[in-house]
Structure formats: structure tokens, C-alpha cells
Amino acid sequence: MIIVKIIFCLILPPVAALLQVGVSTHFWINLLLFLLGGVPGMIHAFWLVFSNQKPQ
């Protein structure tokens, strides 16, 4: 499952954030970062996946 999340981090970061933490504050932050430029959303999604954040 981690490979799928990493692929989504590259293609569509909000989906990776959704898979990792569900609909939570981190998902909305990631969506906003993605809409503001893409790369910040990717970085945030990678951080969520690799730090193994859990749903709040």
C-alpha cells in the first residue's frame, strides 16, 4: 500500500493525504497547498506518508 501512496504523492497529492489520514485537517491543508502550487502539496503528502501520520 505504501507504493500506491508514493505514486499518488507524485501524481495527485491530496489523494495520498486522503488515503493516509482521511478527511482531516491534514487533508484540507494538503488540498490548499496543492491548489496553490502543486509542489508544496507533494512535499506535504510525502511528509504525511513517510512520517506515518495516523487519522486524528
mmCIF file of the N, C-alpha and C atoms, coordinates in Angstrom:
data_MODEL
# 
_entry.id   MODEL 
# 
loop_
_atom_site.group_PDB 
_atom_site.id 
_atom_site.type_symbol 
_atom_site.label_atom_id 
_atom_site.label_alt_id 
_atom_site.label_comp_id 
_atom_site.label_asym_id 
_atom_site.label_entity_id 
_atom_site.label_seq_id 
_atom_site.pdbx_PDB_ins_code 
_atom_site.Cartn_x 
_atom_site.Cartn_y 
_atom_site.Cartn_z 
_atom_site.occupancy 
_atom_site.B_iso_or_equiv 
_atom_site.pdbx_formal_charge 
_atom_site.auth_seq_id 
_atom_site.auth_comp_id 
_atom_site.auth_asym_id 
_atom_site.auth_atom_id 
_atom_site.pdbx_PDB_model_num 
ATOM 1   N N  . MET A 1 1  ? 0.821   -1.198 0.000  1.00 0.00 ? 1  MET A N  1 
ATOM 2   C CA . MET A 1 1  ? 0.000   0.000  0.000  1.00 0.00 ? 1  MET A CA 1 
ATOM 3   C C  . MET A 1 1  ? 0.865   1.261  0.000  1.00 0.00 ? 1  MET A C  1 
ATOM 4   N N  . ILE A 1 2  ? 2.057   1.163  0.580  1.00 0.00 ? 2  ILE A N  1 
ATOM 5   C CA . ILE A 1 2  ? 2.938   2.322  0.637  1.00 0.00 ? 2  ILE A CA 1 
ATOM 6   C C  . ILE A 1 2  ? 3.362   2.750  -0.769 1.00 0.00 ? 2  ILE A C  1 
ATOM 7   N N  . ILE A 1 3  ? 3.542   1.805  -1.674 1.00 0.00 ? 3  ILE A N  1 
ATOM 8   C CA . ILE A 1 3  ? 3.935   2.128  -3.051 1.00 0.00 ? 3  ILE A CA 1 
ATOM 9   C C  . ILE A 1 3  ? 2.818   2.917  -3.736 1.00 0.00 ? 3  ILE A C  1 
ATOM 10  N N  . VAL A 1 4  ? 1.578   2.530  -3.509 1.00 0.00 ? 4  VAL A N  1 
ATOM 11  C CA . VAL A 1 4  ? 0.431   3.240  -4.093 1.00 0.00 ? 4  VAL A CA 1 
ATOM 12  C C  . VAL A 1 4  ? 0.379   4.670  -3.564 1.00 0.00 ? 4  VAL A C  1 
ATOM 13  N N  . LYS A 1 5  ? 0.616   4.841  -2.270 1.00 0.00 ? 5  LYS A N  1 
ATOM 14  C CA . LYS A 1 5  ? 0.598   6.185  -1.684 1.00 0.00 ? 5  LYS A CA 1 
ATOM 15  C C  . LYS A 1 5  ? 1.723   7.052  -2.242 1.00 0.00 ? 5  LYS A C  1 
ATOM 16  N N  . ILE A 1 6  ? 2.893   6.460  -2.452 1.00 0.00 ? 6  ILE A N  1 
ATOM 17  C CA . ILE A 1 6  ? 4.018   7.216  -3.015 1.00 0.00 ? 6  ILE A CA 1 
ATOM 18  C C  . ILE A 1 6  ? 3.703   7.644  -4.448 1.00 0.00 ? 6  ILE A C  1 
ATOM 19  N N  . ILE A 1 7  ? 3.100   6.768  -5.220 1.00 0.00 ? 7  ILE A N  1 
ATOM 20  C CA . ILE A 1 7  ? 2.703   7.126  -6.591 1.00 0.00 ? 7  ILE A CA 1 
ATOM 21  C C  . ILE A 1 7  ? 1.687   8.263  -6.560 1.00 0.00 ? 7  ILE A C  1 
ATOM 22  N N  . PHE A 1 8  ? 0.710   8.181  -5.655 1.00 0.00 ? 8  PHE A N  1 
ATOM 23  C CA . PHE A 1 8  ? -0.268  9.269  -5.547 1.00 0.00 ? 8  PHE A CA 1 
ATOM 24  C C  . PHE A 1 8  ? 0.381   10.557 -5.060 1.00 0.00 ? 8  PHE A C  1 
ATOM 25  N N  . CYS A 1 9  ? 1.428   10.475 -4.243 1.00 0.00 ? 9  CYS A N  1 
ATOM 26  C CA . CYS A 1 9  ? 2.146   11.676 -3.815 1.00 0.00 ? 9  CYS A CA 1 
ATOM 27  C C  . CYS A 1 9  ? 2.697   12.436 -5.012 1.00 0.00 ? 9  CYS A C  1 
ATOM 28  N N  . LEU A 1 10 ? 3.135   11.695 -6.006 1.00 0.00 ? 10 LEU A N  1 
ATOM 29  C CA . LEU A 1 10 ? 3.700   12.323 -7.196 1.00 0.00 ? 10 LEU A CA 1 
ATOM 30  C C  . LEU A 1 10 ? 2.636   12.825 -8.160 1.00 0.00 ? 10 LEU A C  1 
ATOM 31  N N  . ILE A 1 11 ? 1.549   12.075 -8.306 1.00 0.00 ? 11 ILE A N  1 
ATOM 32  C CA . ILE A 1 11 ? 0.535   12.402 -9.302 1.00 0.00 ? 11 ILE A CA 1 
ATOM 33  C C  . ILE A 1 11 ? -0.540  13.334 -8.745 1.00 0.00 ? 11 ILE A C  1 
ATOM 34  N N  . LEU A 1 12 ? -1.131  12.953 -7.626 1.00 0.00 ? 12 LEU A N  1 
ATOM 35  C CA . LEU A 1 12 ? -2.235  13.704 -7.044 1.00 0.00 ? 12 LEU A CA 1 
ATOM 36  C C  . LEU A 1 12 ? -2.111  13.664 -5.515 1.00 0.00 ? 12 LEU A C  1 
ATOM 37  N N  . PRO A 1 13 ? -1.334  14.590 -4.948 1.00 0.00 ? 13 PRO A N  1 
ATOM 38  C CA . PRO A 1 13 ? -1.040  14.561 -3.519 1.00 0.00 ? 13 PRO A CA 1 
ATOM 39  C C  . PRO A 1 13 ? -2.261  14.555 -2.587 1.00 0.00 ? 13 PRO A C  1 
ATOM 40  N N  . PRO A 1 14 ? -3.358  15.264 -2.888 1.00 0.00 ? 14 PRO A N  1 
ATOM 41  C CA . PRO A 1 14 ? -4.493  15.191 -1.966 1.00 0.00 ? 14 PRO A CA 1 
ATOM 42  C C  . PRO A 1 14 ? -5.068  13.779 -1.815 1.00 0.00 ? 14 PRO A C  1 
ATOM 43  N N  . VAL A 1 15 ? -4.969  12.961 -2.855 1.00 0.00 ? 15 VAL A N  1 
ATOM 44  C CA . VAL A 1 15 ? -5.446  11.574 -2.752 1.00 0.00 ? 15 VAL A CA 1 
ATOM 45  C C  . VAL A 1 15 ? -4.556  10.791 -1.789 1.00 0.00 ? 15 VAL A C  1 
ATOM 46  N N  . ALA A 1 16 ? -3.258  11.018 -1.867 1.00 0.00 ? 16 ALA A N  1 
ATOM 47  C CA . ALA A 1 16 ? -2.333  10.350 -0.945 1.00 0.00 ? 16 ALA A CA 1 
ATOM 48  C C  . ALA A 1 16 ? -2.623  10.781 0.494  1.00 0.00 ? 16 ALA A C  1 
ATOM 49  N N  . ALA A 1 17 ? -2.877  12.069 0.693  1.00 0.00 ? 17 ALA A N  1 
ATOM 50  C CA . ALA A 1 17 ? -3.201  12.559 2.036  1.00 0.00 ? 17 ALA A CA 1 
ATOM 51  C C  . ALA A 1 17 ? -4.520  11.959 2.516  1.00 0.00 ? 17 ALA A C  1 
ATOM 52  N N  . LEU A 1 18 ? -5.472  11.841 1.636  1.00 0.00 ? 18 LEU A N  1 
ATOM 53  C CA . LEU A 1 18 ? -6.765  11.250 1.995  1.00 0.00 ? 18 LEU A CA 1 
ATOM 54  C C  . LEU A 1 18 ? -6.607  9.792  2.389  1.00 0.00 ? 18 LEU A C  1 
ATOM 55  N N  . LEU A 1 19 ? -5.804  9.047  1.647  1.00 0.00 ? 19 LEU A N  1 
ATOM 56  C CA . LEU A 1 19 ? -5.568  7.644  1.985  1.00 0.00 ? 19 LEU A CA 1 
ATOM 57  C C  . LEU A 1 19 ? -4.832  7.500  3.313  1.00 0.00 ? 19 LEU A C  1 
ATOM 58  N N  . GLN A 1 20 ? -3.952  8.443  3.612  1.00 0.00 ? 20 GLN A N  1 
ATOM 59  C CA . GLN A 1 20 ? -3.136  8.335  4.817  1.00 0.00 ? 20 GLN A CA 1 
ATOM 60  C C  . GLN A 1 20 ? -3.893  8.780  6.073  1.00 0.00 ? 20 GLN A C  1 
ATOM 61  N N  . VAL A 1 21 ? -4.567  9.931  6.030  1.00 0.00 ? 21 VAL A N  1 
ATOM 62  C CA . VAL A 1 21 ? -5.163  10.486 7.249  1.00 0.00 ? 21 VAL A CA 1 
ATOM 63  C C  . VAL A 1 21 ? -6.678  10.640 7.178  1.00 0.00 ? 21 VAL A C  1 
ATOM 64  N N  . GLY A 1 22 ? -7.289  10.332 6.051  1.00 0.00 ? 22 GLY A N  1 
ATOM 65  C CA . GLY A 1 22 ? -8.732  10.512 5.930  1.00 0.00 ? 22 GLY A CA 1 
ATOM 66  C C  . GLY A 1 22 ? -9.069  11.991 5.774  1.00 0.00 ? 22 GLY A C  1 
ATOM 67  N N  . VAL A 1 23 ? -10.345 12.308 5.934  1.00 0.00 ? 23 VAL A N  1 
ATOM 68  C CA . VAL A 1 23 ? -10.780 13.702 5.810  1.00 0.00 ? 23 VAL A CA 1 
ATOM 69  C C  . VAL A 1 23 ? -10.524 14.372 7.156  1.00 0.00 ? 23 VAL A C  1 
ATOM 70  N N  . SER A 1 24 ? -9.339  14.957 7.266  1.00 0.00 ? 24 SER A N  1 
ATOM 71  C CA . SER A 1 24 ? -8.943  15.627 8.498  1.00 0.00 ? 24 SER A CA 1 
ATOM 72  C C  . SER A 1 24 ? -8.291  16.954 8.136  1.00 0.00 ? 24 SER A C  1 
ATOM 73  N N  . THR A 1 25 ? -7.752  17.614 9.124  1.00 0.00 ? 25 THR A N  1 
ATOM 74  C CA . THR A 1 25 ? -7.101  18.898 8.901  1.00 0.00 ? 25 THR A CA 1 
ATOM 75  C C  . THR A 1 25 ? -5.939  18.767 7.919  1.00 0.00 ? 25 THR A C  1 
ATOM 76  N N  . HIS A 1 26 ? -5.168  17.689 8.042  1.00 0.00 ? 26 HIS A N  1 
ATOM 77  C CA . HIS A 1 26 ? -4.037  17.496 7.140  1.00 0.00 ? 26 HIS A CA 1 
ATOM 78  C C  . HIS A 1 26 ? -4.489  17.356 5.684  1.00 0.00 ? 26 HIS A C  1 
ATOM 79  N N  . PHE A 1 27 ? -5.619  16.723 5.462  1.00 0.00 ? 27 PHE A N  1 
ATOM 80  C CA . PHE A 1 27 ? -6.125  16.603 4.095  1.00 0.00 ? 27 PHE A CA 1 
ATOM 81  C C  . PHE A 1 27 ? -6.448  17.977 3.525  1.00 0.00 ? 27 PHE A C  1 
ATOM 82  N N  . TRP A 1 28 ? -7.142  18.815 4.293  1.00 0.00 ? 28 TRP A N  1 
ATOM 83  C CA . TRP A 1 28 ? -7.530  20.138 3.800  1.00 0.00 ? 28 TRP A CA 1 
ATOM 84  C C  . TRP A 1 28 ? -6.310  21.029 3.585  1.00 0.00 ? 28 TRP A C  1 
ATOM 85  N N  . ILE A 1 29 ? -5.312  20.924 4.472  1.00 0.00 ? 29 ILE A N  1 
ATOM 86  C CA . ILE A 1 29 ? -4.073  21.674 4.281  1.00 0.00 ? 29 ILE A CA 1 
ATOM 87  C C  . ILE A 1 29 ? -3.395  21.230 2.994  1.00 0.00 ? 29 ILE A C  1 
ATOM 88  N N  . ASN A 1 30 ? -3.348  19.926 2.772  1.00 0.00 ? 30 ASN A N  1 
ATOM 89  C CA . ASN A 1 30 ? -2.715  19.408 1.565  1.00 0.00 ? 30 ASN A CA 1 
ATOM 90  C C  . ASN A 1 30 ? -3.448  19.866 0.318  1.00 0.00 ? 30 ASN A C  1 
ATOM 91  N N  . LEU A 1 31 ? -4.764  19.840 0.349  1.00 0.00 ? 31 LEU A N  1 
ATOM 92  C CA . LEU A 1 31 ? -5.546  20.295 -0.801 1.00 0.00 ? 31 LEU A CA 1 
ATOM 93  C C  . LEU A 1 31 ? -5.250  21.763 -1.102 1.00 0.00 ? 31 LEU A C  1 
ATOM 94  N N  . LEU A 1 32 ? -5.191  22.590 -0.077 1.00 0.00 ? 32 LEU A N  1 
ATOM 95  C CA . LEU A 1 32 ? -4.886  24.004 -0.266 1.00 0.00 ? 32 LEU A CA 1 
ATOM 96  C C  . LEU A 1 32 ? -3.474  24.196 -0.827 1.00 0.00 ? 32 LEU A C  1 
ATOM 97  N N  . LEU A 1 33 ? -2.509  23.476 -0.267 1.00 0.00 ? 33 LEU A N  1 
ATOM 98  C CA . LEU A 1 33 ? -1.137  23.578 -0.776 1.00 0.00 ? 33 LEU A CA 1 
ATOM 99  C C  . LEU A 1 33 ? -1.049  23.125 -2.222 1.00 0.00 ? 33 LEU A C  1 
ATOM 100 N N  . PHE A 1 34 ? -1.751  22.071 -2.567 1.00 0.00 ? 34 PHE A N  1 
ATOM 101 C CA . PHE A 1 34 ? -1.749  21.570 -3.949 1.00 0.00 ? 34 PHE A CA 1 
ATOM 102 C C  . PHE A 1 34 ? -2.340  22.606 -4.903 1.00 0.00 ? 34 PHE A C  1 
ATOM 103 N N  . LEU A 1 35 ? -3.430  23.223 -4.497 1.00 0.00 ? 35 LEU A N  1 
ATOM 104 C CA . LEU A 1 35 ? -4.066  24.229 -5.363 1.00 0.00 ? 35 LEU A CA 1 
ATOM 105 C C  . LEU A 1 35 ? -3.214  25.489 -5.499 1.00 0.00 ? 35 LEU A C  1 
ATOM 106 N N  . LEU A 1 36 ? -2.379  25.769 -4.497 1.00 0.00 ? 36 LEU A N  1 
ATOM 107 C CA . LEU A 1 36 ? -1.535  26.958 -4.545 1.00 0.00 ? 36 LEU A CA 1 
ATOM 108 C C  . LEU A 1 36 ? -0.254  26.755 -5.352 1.00 0.00 ? 36 LEU A C  1 
ATOM 109 N N  . GLY A 1 37 ? 0.075   25.524 -5.697 1.00 0.00 ? 37 GLY A N  1 
ATOM 110 C CA . GLY A 1 37 ? 1.286   25.381 -6.491 1.00 0.00 ? 37 GLY A CA 1 
ATOM 111 C C  . GLY A 1 37 ? 1.694   23.975 -6.844 1.00 0.00 ? 37 GLY A C  1 
ATOM 112 N N  . GLY A 1 38 ? 1.112   22.994 -6.254 1.00 0.00 ? 38 GLY A N  1 
ATOM 113 C CA . GLY A 1 38 ? 1.452   21.621 -6.616 1.00 0.00 ? 38 GLY A CA 1 
ATOM 114 C C  . GLY A 1 38 ? 2.608   21.044 -5.831 1.00 0.00 ? 38 GLY A C  1 
ATOM 115 N N  . VAL A 1 39 ? 3.783   21.648 -5.962 1.00 0.00 ? 39 VAL A N  1 
ATOM 116 C CA . VAL A 1 39 ? 4.976   21.112 -5.303 1.00 0.00 ? 39 VAL A CA 1 
ATOM 117 C C  . VAL A 1 39 ? 4.841   21.152 -3.776 1.00 0.00 ? 39 VAL A C  1 
ATOM 118 N N  . PRO A 1 40 ? 4.342   22.237 -3.175 1.00 0.00 ? 40 PRO A N  1 
ATOM 119 C CA . PRO A 1 40 ? 4.163   22.199 -1.718 1.00 0.00 ? 40 PRO A CA 1 
ATOM 120 C C  . PRO A 1 40 ? 3.205   21.085 -1.274 1.00 0.00 ? 40 PRO A C  1 
ATOM 121 N N  . GLY A 1 41 ? 2.202   20.804 -2.076 1.00 0.00 ? 41 GLY A N  1 
ATOM 122 C CA . GLY A 1 41 ? 1.295   19.703 -1.775 1.00 0.00 ? 41 GLY A CA 1 
ATOM 123 C C  . GLY A 1 41 ? 1.998   18.361 -1.847 1.00 0.00 ? 41 GLY A C  1 
ATOM 124 N N  . MET A 1 42 ? 2.909   18.211 -2.816 1.00 0.00 ? 42 MET A N  1 
ATOM 125 C CA . MET A 1 42 ? 3.682   16.968 -2.923 1.00 0.00 ? 42 MET A CA 1 
ATOM 126 C C  . MET A 1 42 ? 4.572   16.778 -1.702 1.00 0.00 ? 42 MET A C  1 
ATOM 127 N N  . ILE A 1 43 ? 5.239   17.833 -1.294 1.00 0.00 ? 43 ILE A N  1 
ATOM 128 C CA . ILE A 1 43 ? 6.127   17.754 -0.131 1.00 0.00 ? 43 ILE A CA 1 
ATOM 129 C C  . ILE A 1 43 ? 5.333   17.381 1.112  1.00 0.00 ? 43 ILE A C  1 
ATOM 130 N N  . HIS A 1 44 ? 4.190   18.020 1.296  1.00 0.00 ? 44 HIS A N  1 
ATOM 131 C CA . HIS A 1 44 ? 3.349   17.722 2.455  1.00 0.00 ? 44 HIS A CA 1 
ATOM 132 C C  . HIS A 1 44 ? 2.841   16.286 2.414  1.00 0.00 ? 44 HIS A C  1 
ATOM 133 N N  . ALA A 1 45 ? 2.450   15.815 1.251  1.00 0.00 ? 45 ALA A N  1 
ATOM 134 C CA . ALA A 1 45 ? 1.963   14.437 1.124  1.00 0.00 ? 45 ALA A CA 1 
ATOM 135 C C  . ALA A 1 45 ? 3.074   13.438 1.431  1.00 0.00 ? 45 ALA A C  1 
ATOM 136 N N  . PHE A 1 46 ? 4.282   13.695 0.928  1.00 0.00 ? 46 PHE A N  1 
ATOM 137 C CA . PHE A 1 46 ? 5.409   12.818 1.253  1.00 0.00 ? 46 PHE A CA 1 
ATOM 138 C C  . PHE A 1 46 ? 5.671   12.818 2.750  1.00 0.00 ? 46 PHE A C  1 
ATOM 139 N N  . TRP A 1 47 ? 5.593   13.982 3.376  1.00 0.00 ? 47 TRP A N  1 
ATOM 140 C CA . TRP A 1 47 ? 5.799   14.075 4.820  1.00 0.00 ? 47 TRP A CA 1 
ATOM 141 C C  . TRP A 1 47 ? 4.757   13.251 5.565  1.00 0.00 ? 47 TRP A C  1 
ATOM 142 N N  . LEU A 1 48 ? 3.502   13.341 5.141  1.00 0.00 ? 48 LEU A N  1 
ATOM 143 C CA . LEU A 1 48 ? 2.447   12.565 5.791  1.00 0.00 ? 48 LEU A CA 1 
ATOM 144 C C  . LEU A 1 48 ? 2.689   11.068 5.658  1.00 0.00 ? 48 LEU A C  1 
ATOM 145 N N  . VAL A 1 49 ? 3.060   10.631 4.472  1.00 0.00 ? 49 VAL A N  1 
ATOM 146 C CA . VAL A 1 49 ? 3.248   9.197  4.228  1.00 0.00 ? 49 VAL A CA 1 
ATOM 147 C C  . VAL A 1 49 ? 4.483   8.675  4.963  1.00 0.00 ? 49 VAL A C  1 
ATOM 148 N N  . PHE A 1 50 ? 5.601   9.387  4.874  1.00 0.00 ? 50 PHE A N  1 
ATOM 149 C CA . PHE A 1 50 ? 6.835   8.873  5.449  1.00 0.00 ? 50 PHE A CA 1 
ATOM 150 C C  . PHE A 1 50 ? 6.923   9.056  6.967  1.00 0.00 ? 50 PHE A C  1 
ATOM 151 N N  . SER A 1 51 ? 6.183   10.004 7.519  1.00 0.00 ? 51 SER A N  1 
ATOM 152 C CA . SER A 1 51 ? 6.176   10.140 8.978  1.00 0.00 ? 51 SER A CA 1 
ATOM 153 C C  . SER A 1 51 ? 5.104   9.247  9.594  1.00 0.00 ? 51 SER A C  1 
ATOM 154 N N  . ASN A 1 52 ? 4.374   8.527  8.738  1.00 0.00 ? 52 ASN A N  1 
ATOM 155 C CA . ASN A 1 52 ? 3.354   7.572  9.152  1.00 0.00 ? 52 ASN A CA 1 
ATOM 156 C C  . ASN A 1 52 ? 2.283   8.226  10.030 1.00 0.00 ? 52 ASN A C  1 
ATOM 157 N N  . GLN A 1 53 ? 1.799   9.385  9.599  1.00 0.00 ? 53 GLN A N  1 
ATOM 158 C CA . GLN A 1 53 ? 0.717   10.065 10.310 1.00 0.00 ? 53 GLN A CA 1 
ATOM 159 C C  . GLN A 1 53 ? -0.534  9.213  10.305 1.00 0.00 ? 53 GLN A C  1 
ATOM 160 N N  . LYS A 1 54 ? -1.243  9.226  11.382 1.00 0.00 ? 54 LYS A N  1 
ATOM 161 C CA . LYS A 1 54 ? -2.484  8.464  11.517 1.00 0.00 ? 54 LYS A CA 1 
ATOM 162 C C  . LYS A 1 54 ? -3.666  9.435  11.521 1.00 0.00 ? 54 LYS A C  1 
ATOM 163 N N  . PRO A 1 55 ? -4.878  8.944  11.238 1.00 0.00 ? 55 PRO A N  1 
ATOM 164 C CA . PRO A 1 55 ? -6.051  9.811  11.302 1.00 0.00 ? 55 PRO A CA 1 
ATOM 165 C C  . PRO A 1 55 ? -6.212  10.404 12.697 1.00 0.00 ? 55 PRO A C  1 
ATOM 166 N N  . GLN A 1 56 ? -6.648  11.650 12.725 1.00 0.00 ? 56 GLN A N  1 
ATOM 167 C CA . GLN A 1 56 ? -6.802  12.334 14.009 1.00 0.00 ? 56 GLN A CA 1 
ATOM 168 C C  . GLN A 1 56 ? -8.136  12.063 14.611 1.00 0.00 ? 56 GLN A C  1 
# 
